[in-house]
């Protein structure tokens, strides 16, 4: 009997140790880094949208022990943050505001991650189109159209009140221009019903109206845009795209049409 009792006690002790070890493992698995500033990014798990500026700049932190989790959509990165799968998300400021507004328990850090300029990407083999877009952009900046389009989507007091509309009776003698975009980047491009709208969509429409082309928008993954433009499947790309030295190796850019800031989203 004593032997049986001893065996039972031994088994109970082993089970208790296993349970404690299991609890310790679970705590370790759930542990996350606290990101309260840019200085805390080293060693953190960072969520980004694949191929974006946030992805490019966050990649530098891999050398400092950070893990970069890449998602096809910014919304998927934000969902991963809400679920505790990443410590933060690096993304453009305006989409970040929309994500935080629609996801309780998230906030944007006051300190910006980096500042950037957005431009339109065009194939290096199509310098003539780049020059034409730059000419149209200059006219649209001068007459206030660019500012009006941006103000229509940024700011609670103005959003949606002054959308750009093509002139009545306009014709398109030069055919079509295909714009490659990733339409999940509010307010630059996103869906209203089956229609892609946003700053970039309206800006592209205004440019095409100036140049006598009918605009066709092709929605695709962000990291496919440059390839589509290079291969001729699209004539130009607009998707809140930042001019970087890396991208300039394979694609040309027009003049900038707006500036933006990369920010860090974290849990409150």
For each residue, the residues with C-beta under 8 A, 3 or more apart:
1: 4 5
2: 5 6
3: 6 7
4: 1 7 8
5: 1 2 8 9
6: 2 3 9 10
7: 3 4 10 11
8: 4 5 11 12
9: 5 6 12 13
10: 6 7 13 14
11: 7 8 14 15
12: 8 9 15 16
13: 9 10 16 17
14: 10 11 17 18
15: 11 12 18 19
16: 12 13 19 20
17: 13 14 20 21
18: 14 15 21 22
19: 15 16 22 23
20: 16 17 23 24
21: 17 18 24 25
22: 18 19 25 26
23: 19 20 26 27
24: 20 21 27 28
25: 21 22 28 29
26: 22 23 29 30
27: 23 24 30 31
28: 24 25 31
29: 25 26
30: 26 27 84
31: 27 28
32: 45 84 87
33: 40 43 44 45 87
34: 40 87
35: 40 41 44 87 88 109 264 266
36: 40 109 266
37: 40 109 111
38: 41 111 113 264
39: 42
40: 33 34 35 36 37 44
41: 35 38 44 46 58 61 64 66 88 264
42: 39 61 64 65 66
43: 33 64 65 66
44: 33 35 40 41 61 66 67 87 88
45: 32 33 66 67 69 85 86 87
46: 41 58 61 66 67 68 69 86 87 88 89 90
47: 69 71 77 78 80 81 85 86 88 89 90
48: 52 54 55 58 68 69 70 71 77 89 90 91
49: 52 54 55 70 71 72 73 74 77 91 222
50: 55 70 71 72 221 222 223
51: 55 221 222 223 225
52: 48 49 55 56 74 91 92 222 240
53: 56 57 92 114 116 242 244 262
54: 48 49 57 58 89 90 91 92 113 262
55: 48 49 50 51 52 58 59 68 70
56: 52 53 59 244 246
57: 53 54 60 90 113 114 262
58: 41 46 48 54 55 61 66 68 90
59: 55 56 62 68
60: 57 63 64
61: 41 42 44 46 58 64 65 66 68
62: 59 65 66 67 68
63: 60
64: 41 42 43 60 61
65: 42 43 61 62
66: 41 42 43 44 45 46 58 61 62
67: 44 45 46 62
68: 46 48 55 58 59 61 62
69: 45 46 47 48 77 80 85 86
70: 48 49 50 55
71: 47 48 49 50 74 76 77 80
72: 49 50 76 221 222
73: 49 76 77 184
74: 49 52 71 77 78 89 91 95 99 184 185
75: 78 79 99 184
76: 71 72 73 79 80
77: 47 48 49 69 71 73 74 80 81 86 89 91
78: 47 74 75 81 82 89 91 99 103 106 265
79: 75 76 82 83
80: 47 69 71 76 77 83 85 86 89
81: 47 77 78 84 85 86 87 88 89 106 265 266 267
82: 78 79 103 105 106 267
83: 79 80
84: 30 32 81 267
85: 45 47 69 80 81
86: 45 46 47 69 77 80 81 89
87: 32 33 34 35 44 45 46 81 266
88: 35 41 44 46 47 81 264 265 266
89: 46 47 48 54 74 77 78 80 81 86 96 99 264 265
90: 46 47 48 54 57 58 113 262 263 264 265
91: 48 49 52 54 74 77 78 95 96 99 262 263 265
92: 52 53 54 95 96 185 188 240 260 261 262 263
93: 96 97 108 112 260 261 262 263
94: 97 98 153 154 186 187 188 260
95: 74 91 92 98 99 185 186 187 188 240
96: 89 91 92 93 99 100 108 263 265
97: 93 94 100 101 108
98: 94 95 101 102 186 187
99: 74 75 78 89 91 95 96 102 103 106 265
100: 96 97 103 106 107 108 265
101: 97 98
102: 98 99
103: 78 82 99 100 106
104:
105: 82 267 268
106: 78 81 82 99 100 103 265 266 267 268
107: 100 265 266 267 268
108: 93 96 97 100 263 264 265
109: 35 36 37 263 264 265 266
110:
111: 37 38 264
112: 93 115 261 262 263
113: 38 54 57 90 261 262 263 264
114: 53 57 261 262
115: 112 259 260 261 262
116: 53 242 243 259 260 261 262
117: 242 243 256 258 259 260
118: 188 240 241 242 243 256 257 258 259 260
119: 241 242 243 253 254 255 256 257
120: 133 204 236 237 238 241 253 254 257
121: 225 226 229 236 237 238 241 247 251 252 253 254
122: 126 129 130 133 229 235 236 237 251 252 253 254
123: 126 129 229 230 232 251 252
124: 127 250 251 252
125:
126: 122 123 129 130 235 252
127: 124 130 131 252
128: 131 132
129: 122 123 126 132 133 235 236
130: 122 126 127 133 134 252 253 254
131: 127 128 134 135
132: 128 129 135 136 211
133: 120 122 129 130 136 137 207 211 236 254
134: 130 131 137 138 254 255
135: 131 132 138 139
136: 132 133 139 140 206 207 210 211
137: 133 134 140 141 146 207 254 255 257
138: 134 135 141 142 255
139: 135 136 142 143 210
140: 136 137 143 145 146 203 206 207 210
141: 137 138 145 146 147 257
142: 138 139
143: 139 140
144: 147 148
145: 140 141 148 149 164 206
146: 137 140 141 149 150 203 206 257 258
147: 141 144 150 151
148: 144 145 151 152 162 164
149: 145 146 152 153 164 199 202 203 206
150: 146 147 153 154 199 258
151: 147 148 154 155 158 162
152: 148 149 158 159 160 161 162 163 164 199 202
153: 94 149 150 159 160 187 188 198 199
154: 94 150 151 158 159 187 199
155: 151 158 159
156: 159
157:
158: 151 152 154 155 161 162
159: 152 153 154 155 156 187
160: 152 153 163
161: 152 158
162: 148 151 152 158
163: 152 160 202
164: 145 148 149 152 202 203 205 206
165:
166: 170 205 209
167: 170 209
168:
169:
170: 166 167 209
171: 212
172: 175 176 208 212 213 214
173: 212
174: 211 212 213
175: 172 213 214
176: 172 213 214 215 216
177: 208 211 213 214 215 216 235 236
178: 216 217 218 233 234 235 236
179: 200 201 204 215 216 217 218 234 235 236 237 238
180: 218 220 224 225 228 229 233 234 236 237 238 239
181: 189 196 200 201 217 218 219 220 225 237 238 239
182: 185 189 219 220 221 222 225 239
183: 189 190 191 196 198 217 219
184: 73 74 75 189 190
185: 74 92 95 182 188 189 190 198 222 239 240
186: 94 95 98 189 190 198
187: 94 95 98 153 154 159 190 198 199
188: 92 94 95 118 153 185 198 199 200 238 239 240
189: 181 182 183 184 185 186 196 197 198 199 200 201 238 239 240
190: 183 184 185 186 187 196 197 198
191: 183 194 195 196 197
192: 195 197
193:
194: 191
195: 191 192
196: 181 183 189 190 191 201 217 219
197: 189 190 191 192 201 202
198: 153 183 185 186 187 188 189 190 201 202
199: 149 150 152 153 154 187 188 189 202 203 258
200: 179 181 188 189 203 204 238 239 240
201: 179 181 189 196 197 198 204 205 217
202: 149 152 163 164 197 198 199 205 206
203: 140 146 149 164 199 200 206 207 238 257
204: 120 179 200 201 207 208 215 217 236 238
205: 164 166 201 202 208 209 215
206: 136 140 145 146 149 164 202 203 209 210
207: 133 136 137 140 203 204 210 211
208: 172 177 204 205 211 212 213 214 215
209: 166 167 170 205 206 212
210: 136 139 140 206 207
211: 132 133 136 174 177 207 208
212: 171 172 173 174 208 209
213: 172 174 175 176 177 208
214: 172 175 176 177 208
215: 176 177 179 204 205 208
216: 176 177 178 179
217: 178 179 181 183 196 201 204
218: 178 179 180 181 228 233 234
219: 181 182 183 196
220: 180 181 182 224 225 228
221: 50 51 72 182 224 225
222: 49 50 51 52 72 182 185 225 239
223: 50 51 226 227
224: 180 220 221 227 228
225: 51 121 180 181 182 220 221 222 228 229 234 237 239 241
226: 121 223 229 230 237 247 250 251
227: 223 224 230 231
228: 180 218 220 224 225 231 233 234 237
229: 121 122 123 180 225 226 232 233 234 235 236 237 251
230: 123 226 227 250 251
231: 227 228
232: 123 229
233: 178 180 218 228 229
234: 178 179 180 218 225 228 229 237
235: 122 126 129 177 178 179 229
236: 120 121 122 129 133 177 178 179 180 204 229
237: 120 121 122 179 180 181 225 226 228 229 234 241 251
238: 120 121 179 180 181 188 189 200 203 204 241
239: 180 181 182 185 188 189 200 222 225
240: 52 92 95 118 185 188 189 200 260
241: 118 119 120 121 225 237 238 247 253
242: 53 116 117 118 119 247 260
243: 116 117 118 119 247 248 253 256
244: 53 56 247 248
245: 248 249
246: 56 249
247: 121 226 241 242 243 244 250 251 253
248: 243 244 245 251 252 253
249: 245 246
250: 124 226 230 247
251: 121 122 123 124 226 229 230 237 247 248
252: 121 122 123 124 126 127 130 248
253: 119 120 121 122 130 241 243 247 248
254: 119 120 121 122 130 133 134 137 257
255: 119 134 137 138
256: 117 118 119 243 259
257: 118 119 120 137 141 146 203 254
258: 117 118 146 150 199
259: 115 116 117 118 256
260: 92 93 94 115 116 117 118 240 242
261: 92 93 112 113 114 115 116
262: 53 54 57 90 91 92 93 112 113 114 115 116
263: 90 91 92 93 96 108 109 112 113
264: 35 38 41 88 89 90 108 109 111 113
265: 78 81 88 89 90 91 96 99 100 106 107 108 109
266: 35 36 81 87 88 106 107 109
267: 81 82 84 105 106 107
268: 105 106 107
